[in-house]
Amino acid sequence: MNRRTFLATPAVAAAAATEAVAANDKIGVALIGCGGMGRSDLADFQKQPEVEIRALCDVYRPNAETAAKMLTGKADLYNDYRRILERKDVDAVVVATPDHWHPLIAIQACEAGKDVYVEKPISHNVREGRLMVEAARRHKRVMQVGIQQRSGAHFQRAVAAVKEGRIGKVHFAQCWNHGFSASNKGMGHPEDAPVPEGLDWDLWLGPAPKIPYNPARRNFRAFWDYAGGELTNWCVHLIDIVHWALEVDTPLTVTSSGGKWFYDDCRDCADTQEVIWEYPGNLLVRYSTLVHNSFGPNGHPGNKSFGSYGIMLQGTKGTLFIDRAGYEIIPQMEMHSEKVTQGSREAYDDLNGLGQFFTGLTMAERATTSFQHQPHVRNFVDCLKSREKPVGDIEIGHHSTATCLIGNIALRTGEKLQWDGAKEQFKNSAKANEMLRREYRKPWTLAGL
Ligand SMILES: NC(=O)c1ccc[n+]([C@@H]2O[C@H](COP(=O)([O-])OP(=O)(O)OC[C@H]3O[C@@H](n4cnc5c(N)ncnc54)[C@H](O)[C@@H]3O)[C@@H](O)[C@H]2O)c1
């Protein structure tokens, strides 16, 4: 199918929507990027009674068609998102493309008067992220980022406990993704190949450099041109909780080590990496990603799908471990001694010594999982009406994304970088500053980049 016939093809329709909401209350939503996460977003947007999915867009026709099969109503299919932005009946767009497309689509959507739900990481580089914040504010648009853990009740409760001082003053936080891959072959070294039927490769590449089609490239997370490995994928979610709980969002310094040490394949990005950030308030934060061993710093090997991952905040009174499955507050134990007689001192039948005992400095607490994604979508829909900032507002998502992006700049320069959060520039490296933005491939342009 050529590109022209792909534009504005009448939709696949399923059963009519049955929600009893007045027609003029309906909110027209379009999904741009109908891959794995786009379809997860679609599922929860469809559950909102006010929402009507009016358009689906993907540069790969089979993915748009797969999403269309999920529809409970009617929508038109597109391969060029700009046709969606022209539609008056689309109030909001969901941007679930690979990362390198998020900024341009989100900013143009703001300019077209649409509200935006954009997946994390919000951008491919730091400067783009700032431009997204500015566009949302300039055009008075609601822009929610897909950092859905903020909408999970158990995340909210754990963060409240930290803010209440339950684990004391936190000087060290760690987060990690440790996975296990039985083979180091990864995605291999495939040859360039003819563009598959139904894929608009030029539009997939968009502002990224033009290259021949290669199937490995669609694993976009593994290539610097489109993303930044696990650090800009999972770590955005994890660092976001550190920022939220500890009321920080801008590190002072960043260093990183590691590289492509396990996989023998064509990826660019690190598979084994550690990042260390220093934050105001004497806070040290570290992130690690592994693919050869799934054991985590919390002492668990993790589950099958995600390996071991999570966030651990270590405070003067206790430790919080949290992931999507629940959380645990583990008290810091303090040792006490009481006076013992000479006789009892000689009767050493206790390894700690007689008269010694331990008390916890805080209450233990444990919780299981809560819904995160569905309430996050609900919060966005509520904000479309109230015009309030959503819980994952673009400024928040920008800080969580930028923190990860500068980690990769530290890895690639090999420098300990000092970050000027107000200027969003490094204080000590011209080389690193060059990596805060990039040239767009013509004809794509982004004003202010
Ligand atoms: N919030 C979360 O928990 C979460 C989870 C997974 C992925 N994500 C994010 O969602 C985004 C998509 O990830 P994915 O796993 O679904 O990837 P994917 O490759 O499965 O899907 C991306 C889709 O976008 C399409 N696409 C590419 N360029 C496009 C364009 N210009 N216009 C329209 N469609 C285009 C691709 O053809 C593909 O179908 C990423 O940014 C990722 O970080 C978020």
The ligand as a Tripos MOL2 file, in Angstrom:
@<TRIPOS>MOLECULE
LIG
   44    48     1     0     0
SMALL
NO_CHARGES

@<TRIPOS>ATOM
      1 N1          4.5860    4.4730   30.3350 N.am      1 LIG1
      2 C1          5.1360    3.2680   30.2290 C.2       1 LIG1
      3 O1          5.1500    2.4850   31.1680 O.2       1 LIG1
      4 C2          5.7320    2.8570   28.9160 C.ar      1 LIG1
      5 C3          5.9230    1.4820   28.6500 C.ar      1 LIG1
      6 C4          6.4410    1.1270   27.4070 C.ar      1 LIG1
      7 C5          6.7800    2.1020   26.4800 C.ar      1 LIG1
      8 N2          6.6180    3.4230   26.7870 N.ar      1 LIG1
      9 C6          7.0030    4.4630   25.8210 C.3       1 LIG1
     10 O2          6.1010    4.4410   24.7240 O.3       1 LIG1
     11 C7          6.7880    4.7720   23.5240 C.3       1 LIG1
     12 C8          6.5500    3.6760   22.4990 C.3       1 LIG1
     13 O3          7.1150    2.4870   22.9730 O.3       1 LIG1
     14 P1          6.6060    1.0640   22.4360 P.3       1 LIG1
     15 O4          7.2000    0.0530   23.3200 O.co2     1 LIG1
     16 O5          5.1340    1.0850   22.2640 O.co2     1 LIG1
     17 O6          7.3320    1.0310   21.0030 O.3       1 LIG1
     18 P2          6.8120    0.3260   19.6660 P.3       1 LIG1
     19 O7          7.9580    0.2760   18.7300 O.co2     1 LIG1
     20 O8          6.1020   -0.9420   20.0150 O.co2     1 LIG1
     21 O9          5.7270    1.3470   19.1110 O.3       1 LIG1
     22 C9          6.0450    2.5590   18.5160 C.3       1 LIG1
     23 C10         5.0950    2.7500   17.3530 C.3       1 LIG1
     24 O10         5.2360    4.0740   16.8480 O.3       1 LIG1
     25 C11         5.1800    3.9830   15.4270 C.3       1 LIG1
     26 N3          5.7490    5.2100   14.8670 N.ar      1 LIG1
     27 C12         7.0400    5.5360   14.6330 C.ar      1 LIG1
     28 N4          7.1180    6.7910   14.1520 N.ar      1 LIG1
     29 C13         5.8470    7.2550   14.0700 C.ar      1 LIG1
     30 C14         5.2710    8.4850   13.6360 C.ar      1 LIG1
     31 N5          6.0090    9.4860   13.1890 N.pl3     1 LIG1
     32 N6          3.9260    8.6090   13.6660 N.ar      1 LIG1
     33 C15         3.1510    7.5880   14.0950 C.ar      1 LIG1
     34 N7          3.6340    6.4030   14.5100 N.ar      1 LIG1
     35 C16         4.9720    6.2550   14.5080 C.ar      1 LIG1
     36 C17         5.9170    2.7030   15.1070 C.3       1 LIG1
     37 O11         5.6420    2.2420   13.8060 O.3       1 LIG1
     38 C18         5.3820    1.7850   16.2010 C.3       1 LIG1
     39 O12         4.1860    1.1590   15.8180 O.3       1 LIG1
     40 C19         8.2640    4.9440   23.8970 C.3       1 LIG1
     41 O13         8.5770    6.2990   24.0360 O.3       1 LIG1
     42 C20         8.3710    4.2200   25.2260 C.3       1 LIG1
     43 O14         9.3920    4.7450   26.0650 O.3       1 LIG1
     44 C21         6.0730    3.8120   27.9670 C.ar      1 LIG1
@<TRIPOS>BOND
     1     1     2 1
     2     2     3 2
     3     2     4 1
     4     4     5 ar
     5     4    44 ar
     6     5     6 ar
     7     6     7 ar
     8     7     8 ar
     9     8     9 1
    10     8    44 ar
    11     9    10 1
    12     9    42 1
    13    10    11 1
    14    11    12 1
    15    11    40 1
    16    12    13 1
    17    13    14 1
    18    14    15 2
    19    14    16 1
    20    14    17 1
    21    17    18 1
    22    18    19 2
    23    18    20 1
    24    18    21 1
    25    21    22 1
    26    22    23 1
    27    23    24 1
    28    23    38 1
    29    24    25 1
    30    25    26 1
    31    25    36 1
    32    26    27 ar
    33    26    35 ar
    34    27    28 ar
    35    28    29 ar
    36    29    30 ar
    37    29    35 ar
    38    30    31 1
    39    30    32 ar
    40    32    33 ar
    41    33    34 ar
    42    34    35 ar
    43    36    37 1
    44    36    38 1
    45    38    39 1
    46    40    41 1
    47    40    42 1
    48    42    43 1
@<TRIPOS>SUBSTRUCTURE
     1 LIG1         1 GROUP 0 **** ****
